[in-house]
Amino acid sequence: MNEEILNHIEDPAYLETLYRNNKSDFKKSFDQIYPELKDNKLAEFWRERLSYDSDSISWGTKNEWGLIALLSLIAGICVKFPAIFSIDEEFFFPRNTSIIVFTALAIYFAKKNHLPLNKTVLISGAVLFSLVYINLLPNNPESNTLILACIHLPLLLWGIFGFSFLGNETQDLLKRLEFLRFNGDLAVMSGLLLIAGGMMTGITLGLFELIGLKIEVFFFQNIVIFGLPMVPIVAAFLTHSNPQLVNKVSPVIAKLFSPLVLVMLVVYLTAIVISGKDPYNDREFLLIFNLLLIGVMALIFFSVAESANRQKNQFGTWVLLLLAVVTSVVNLIALSAIIYRISEWGISPNRIAVLGANILMFTHLLIVITKLLKSVTQKTELSEVGKSIVLYIPIYLAWAFVVVFTFPLIFGFQ
């Protein structure tokens, strides 16, 4: 995008087309290259135009809404497959829900970014291979490797969605950081749509009940089941086309919850010591411990992504540093617990998967802590912390690939 703007800065028609095709990316790219164009009159015009903080909402074009409607319809039909083809829901949904959601999002951004044929084929091949593979795994609900594959596959599909979002800028670290930030905004927008949809559902059912009609079964089987897959697609469109809708909400949420989670973690670790509870001999407790760890790490990453391109906040950076340090302590406890369990009861698919994930997260936390230390001592910008986060993400995706595609074979589908 940067090069396109620079190469066509004297071509108003081309710039207008570029802007209309992708307003948010155009604005970000223009802000980055503006220092090189200060003496250009047309650049001055665009600067003023883009600096105008409009409250109006972009509702897109007919083609965009046509694509959204088509993707939503296809996703809804896919969700109905168990009812249409008499497929066991316990077999279908754990394997295919993430494929339905992330494929729709990947298609939307592939179309939005005008991805070249080779990248489109690569994305299509990856999704198709994942679809066939996960559905060919033996139908054994007690299989640990099947459960692990179903848990880790969404991470791989999220990576495919990210590849589509990045378009032709896959090596741009700032663009990757924008993708992380977009995910936070997408989660907020999806939550708002779900709340609105829930309220509308309650009102609709209540109104029909007043006139003596019970439509709950029909409504949930034919309306809600199509509406739910539509939520992330519409949320992605609204968030991408109107970043001003939630880009002030996500940073507030991050700033509010980071110190609260920090306090909660310190109190929780203290309570563990007092209660005598430990993750070394309690499998369920270790599982919850790791889920807590993943949630806190996600909060750290999204908080950094939200703060990286904003004015530096020394207090906020210190909070993130302390949160990362405390989280590393939690990670170290979880890591020692899983090593202990392997030494006591031997190797299993679950233990190896958790061990690998904990080692990756602990290493990543150490990197983030080092970068945050440099940030609080004024030796580097917070954006460098963000870059260290997005540079590491492919390693998580590689581990997820190993768990999904090799564990069932290595451990004999047990």
C-alpha positions in Angstrom: 0.0 0.0 0.0 2.8 2.4 0.9 4.5 2.0 -2.5 1.2 2.3 -4.4 0.5 5.7 -2.7 4.0 7.0 -3.3 4.0 5.9 -7.0 0.6 7.4 -7.7 0.6 10.5 -5.5 0.0 12.7 -8.6 -2.9 10.6 -9.8 -6.0 11.7 -7.8 -8.3 9.1 -9.5 -6.1 6.2 -8.6 -5.7 7.4 -5.0 -9.4 7.8 -4.7 -10.0 4.2 -5.9 -7.3 2.9 -3.6 -8.9 4.7 -0.7 -12.4 3.5 -1.4 -11.2 -0.1 -1.7 -9.5 -0.2 1.7 -10.0 3.0 3.8 -8.4 1.8 7.0 -5.2 0.5 5.3 -5.0 3.6 3.1 -5.1 5.9 6.2 -2.5 3.9 8.1 -0.1 3.7 5.1 -0.6 7.4 4.3 0.3 8.3 7.9 3.5 6.3 7.7 4.7 7.9 4.5 3.4 11.4 5.0 6.8 12.8 6.3 8.2 12.1 2.8 5.4 14.0 1.1 5.0 17.2 3.3 5.8 19.6 0.4 3.3 18.0 -2.0 0.0 19.9 -2.3 -2.1 16.8 -3.0 -0.5 15.1 -0.1 -1.6 18.0 2.1 -5.1 17.7 0.8 -5.2 14.0 1.7 -3.7 14.7 5.1 -6.5 17.1 5.9 -9.2 14.8 4.5 -7.9 11.8 6.5 -7.4 13.8 9.6 -11.1 14.7 9.7 -12.7 12.5 12.4 -16.0 11.7 10.8 -18.7 10.1 12.9 -20.5 8.7 9.9 -20.5 4.9 9.4 -19.5 3.3 6.2 -22.0 0.7 5.2 -20.0 -0.6 2.3 -21.2 -1.4 -1.2 -23.8 -3.7 -2.6 -21.0 -6.1 -3.7 -19.6 -6.2 -0.2 -23.0 -7.0 1.3 -23.6 -9.5 -1.4 -20.4 -11.3 -0.4 -21.4 -11.1 3.3 -24.8 -12.5 2.6 -23.4 -15.3 0.5 -20.8 -16.3 3.1 -23.3 -16.1 5.9 -25.8 -18.3 3.9 -23.1 -20.9 3.1 -21.9 -20.9 6.7 -25.4 -21.3 8.0 -26.0 -24.2 5.6 -22.8 -25.9 6.8 -23.9 -25.6 10.4 -27.2 -27.3 9.3 -25.3 -30.3 7.9 -25.9 -32.6 10.9 -29.7 -32.0 10.6 -29.7 -32.3 6.8 -27.5 -35.3 6.4 -28.2 -37.0 9.8 -24.6 -36.5 11.0 -23.8 -37.0 14.7 -23.5 -33.5 16.2 -20.8 -34.6 18.6 -18.7 -35.8 15.6 -19.4 -32.8 13.4 -19.2 -29.6 15.5 -15.9 -30.2 17.4 -14.1 -30.9 14.1 -15.8 -28.4 11.8 -16.9 -25.3 13.7 -13.6 -23.5 13.5 -13.3 -24.4 9.8 -16.6 -22.8 9.0 -15.9 -19.6 10.9 -12.3 -19.0 9.9 -12.8 -20.1 6.3 -15.6 -17.5 5.9 -13.3 -14.8 7.4 -10.4 -15.8 5.2 -12.5 -15.7 2.0 -13.8 -12.3 3.0 -10.3 -10.8 3.3 -9.0 -12.6 0.3 -11.7 -10.9 -1.7 -11.1 -7.6 0.1 -7.4 -7.6 -0.4 -7.6 -8.9 -4.0 -5.2 -11.8 -3.2 -3.3 -13.1 -6.2 -4.1 -16.5 -7.6 -1.2 -18.3 -6.0 -2.0 -17.2 -2.5 -5.7 -17.9 -3.0 -4.8 -21.5 -4.1 -2.5 -21.9 -1.1 -5.2 -20.8 1.3 -7.9 -23.0 -0.4 -5.5 -26.0 -0.4 -4.7 -25.6 3.3 -8.3 -25.3 4.3 -9.4 -28.3 2.1 -6.5 -30.4 3.5 -7.5 -29.6 7.1 -11.1 -30.3 6.4 -10.5 -33.7 4.9 -7.9 -34.7 7.5 -9.8 -33.7 10.6 -12.9 -35.5 9.4 -11.0 -38.7 8.5 -9.6 -39.1 12.0 -11.2 -42.2 13.7 -14.4 -41.4 15.5 -13.3 -42.2 19.1 -14.6 -39.6 21.6 -12.1 -41.0 24.1 -9.1 -40.4 21.8 -6.7 -37.8 23.4 -5.0 -37.1 20.1 -8.4 -36.4 18.4 -9.3 -34.0 21.2 -5.9 -32.3 20.9 -6.3 -32.0 17.1 -9.7 -30.4 17.5 -8.3 -28.0 20.1 -5.2 -27.0 18.1 -6.8 -26.8 14.6 -8.6 -23.5 15.3 -5.1 -21.9 16.0 -3.9 -23.1 12.6 -7.1 -21.8 10.9 -6.6 -18.5 12.7 -3.2 -18.4 11.1 -4.7 -18.9 7.7 -7.2 -16.1 8.4 -4.2 -13.9 9.3 -2.4 -14.8 6.1 -5.5 -13.7 4.2 -5.8 -10.5 6.3 -2.2 -9.5 5.6 -2.7 -9.8 1.9 0.5 -8.9 0.1 2.2 -7.6 3.3 2.9 -10.8 5.1 6.4 -9.7 6.0 5.3 -6.4 7.4 5.6 -6.6 11.2 3.4 -3.5 11.8 0.7 -5.1 9.6 0.9 -8.3 11.7 0.5 -6.2 14.8 -2.5 -4.6 13.2 -3.9 -8.0 12.8 -3.6 -8.7 16.5 -5.2 -5.4 17.2 -8.0 -6.2 14.7 -8.7 -9.5 16.6 -9.3 -7.6 19.8 -11.7 -5.1 18.1 -13.4 -8.1 16.3 -14.0 -9.8 19.6 -15.6 -6.6 21.0 -17.8 -6.1 18.0 -18.8 -9.7 17.9 -19.8 -9.5 21.6 -21.9 -6.4 20.9 -23.7 -8.1 18.0 -24.3 -11.2 20.1 -25.8 -9.1 22.9 -28.0 -7.3 20.4 -29.0 -10.6 18.8 -29.8 -12.1 22.2 -32.0 -9.2 23.1 -33.8 -9.4 19.8 -34.3 -13.1 20.2 -35.8 -12.6 23.7 -38.2 -9.8 22.5 -39.3 -11.9 19.4 -40.0 -15.0 21.4 -41.8 -13.0 24.1 -44.0 -11.2 21.5 -45.1 -14.4 19.8 -45.8 -16.0 23.1 -48.2 -13.2 24.0 -50.4 -14.2 21.0 -50.2 -17.9 22.0 -47.5 -19.1 19.4 -44.6 -21.2 20.6 -41.9 -20.6 18.0 -38.8 -21.4 20.1 -37.9 -24.6 18.2 -38.4 -23.2 14.8 -36.6 -19.9 15.7 -33.5 -21.6 17.0 -33.3 -24.3 14.3 -33.8 -21.9 11.4 -33.0 -18.4 12.4 -30.5 -18.5 15.2 -28.5 -21.3 13.6 -28.0 -19.0 10.5 -27.5 -15.9 12.6 -24.6 -17.2 14.8 -22.2 -17.9 11.9 -23.1 -14.5 10.5 -21.9 -12.6 13.6 -18.1 -12.9 13.1 -18.5 -12.1 9.3 -20.6 -9.0 9.9 -18.4 -8.0 12.8 -15.3 -8.3 10.6 -16.9 -6.1 8.0 -18.0 -3.4 10.4 -14.7 -3.4 12.3 -12.5 -3.2 9.2 -14.7 -0.6 7.4 -15.3 1.5 10.5 -12.3 1.2 12.8 -13.5 4.2 14.7 -16.4 2.2 16.1 -14.4 0.1 18.6 -10.8 1.3 18.3 -11.4 3.5 21.4 -13.2 0.7 23.3 -10.5 -2.0 23.1 -7.7 0.1 24.6 -10.0 1.1 27.5 -10.8 -2.5 28.2 -7.1 -3.4 28.0 -6.1 -0.6 30.4 -8.9 -1.5 32.8 -8.4 -5.2 32.9 -4.5 -5.4 32.9 -4.1 -4.0 36.4 -7.1 -5.9 37.7 -5.8 -9.2 36.3 -2.4 -8.4 37.8 -3.9 -8.0 41.3 -6.0 -11.2 40.8 -3.0 -13.2 39.8 -1.0 -12.1 42.8 -3.9 -12.9 45.1 -4.5 -16.2 43.4 -0.9 -17.3 43.8 -1.0 -16.4 47.4 -4.3 -18.3 47.9 -2.7 -21.4 46.3 0.1 -21.4 48.9 -2.4 -20.8 51.8 -4.9 -23.5 50.6 -2.2 -26.1 49.9 -3.7 -26.8 46.5 -1.1 -27.7 43.9 -1.1 -28.6 40.2 1.4 -31.4 40.6 -1.1 -34.1 41.7 -4.4 -32.6 40.5 -4.9 -33.0 36.8 -8.1 -30.8 36.6 -6.3 -28.0 38.6 -3.4 -28.1 36.2 -5.8 -27.8 33.2 -7.5 -24.7 34.8 -4.0 -23.3 35.6 -3.0 -23.6 31.9 -6.3 -22.1 30.7 -5.7 -19.2 33.1 -2.2 -18.8 31.7 -3.4 -18.7 28.1 -6.0 -16.1 28.9 -3.6 -13.8 30.7 -1.0 -14.1 27.9 -3.7 -13.2 25.3 -4.6 -10.2 27.4 -0.9 -9.1 27.5 -0.5 -9.6 23.7 -3.6 -7.7 22.8 -2.8 -4.9 25.4 0.6 -4.5 23.7 -1.0 -4.5 20.3 -3.5 -1.8 21.3 -0.8 0.4 22.9 2.0 0.0 20.4 0.9 2.8 18.1 -0.4 5.1 20.7 1.3 7.7 23.0 3.6 6.0 25.5 2.0 5.4 28.9 4.7 4.7 31.5 2.2 3.4 34.1 0.5 1.1 31.5 3.9 -0.3 30.4 4.9 -1.0 34.0 1.6 -2.8 34.6 2.2 -4.9 31.5 5.8 -5.7 32.7 4.6 -6.7 36.1 1.8 -8.8 34.6 4.3 -10.5 32.3 6.6 -11.3 35.2 3.8 -12.7 37.4 2.5 -14.7 34.4 6.0 -16.1 33.9 5.8 -17.3 37.5 2.5 -19.0 36.8 4.0 -20.5 33.6 7.0 -21.8 35.5 4.8 -23.5 38.1 2.7 -25.1 35.3 5.9 -26.2 33.5 7.4 -27.8 36.6 4.1 -29.5 37.3 3.9 -31.1 33.8 7.5 -32.2 34.0 6.8 -33.8 37.4 3.7 -35.6 36.0 5.7 -36.9 33.1 8.5 -38.2 35.4 5.9 -39.9 37.7 3.4 -41.3 35.2 5.3 -41.3 31.9 4.7 -39.8 28.4 1.2 -39.3 27.0 -0.2 -37.1 24.1 -1.7 -34.6 26.5 1.4 -34.2 28.7 3.7 -33.7 25.7 1.3 -31.2 24.1 1.0 -29.2 27.3 4.8 -29.5 27.9 5.5 -28.1 24.4 3.0 -25.3 24.8 4.4 -24.3 28.2 8.0 -24.2 27.0 6.9 -22.0 24.0 4.9 -19.6 26.2 7.6 -19.4 28.9 10.3 -18.6 26.3 8.0 -16.0 24.7 7.3 -14.4 28.0 11.0 -14.0 28.7 11.4 -12.3 25.4 8.5 -10.0 26.0 9.7 -9.2 29.6 13.2 -8.3 28.2 11.6 -5.9 25.6 9.2 -4.4 28.2 12.2 -3.7 30.5 13.9 -1.8 27.7 10.7 0.1 27.1 10.2 1.2 30.7 13.9 2.3 30.8 13.3 4.4 27.6 15.7 2.3 25.6 13.1 1.2 23.0 9.6 1.9 21.9 6.6 -0.2 22.9 6.1 -1.1 19.2 9.3 -3.2 19.5 7.5 -5.3 22.2 4.7 -5.7 19.7 7.1 -6.8 17.0 8.7 -9.4 19.3 5.2 -10.8 19.9 4.2 -11.1 16.2 7.6 -12.6 15.3 7.0 -15.4 17.6 3.5 -16.3 16.5 4.6 -18.6 13.6 6.3 -20.8 16.3 3.0 -21.4 18.0 1.4 -22.2 14.6 4.3 -24.7 13.9 3.6 -26.4 17.2 -0.1 -26.5 16.5 0.7 -28.1 13.1 2.8 -30.8 14.9 0.1 -31.6 17.4 -2.7 -31.7 14.8 -1.0 -33.6 12.0 1.6 -35.8 13.7 0.4 -36.7 17.2 -2.5 -39.0 16.0 0.1 -40.9 13.9 2.8 -40.9 16.5 0.6 -42.1 19.4 -1.5 -44.5 17.3 -4.7 -42.4 17.5 -5.0 -43.1 21.2 
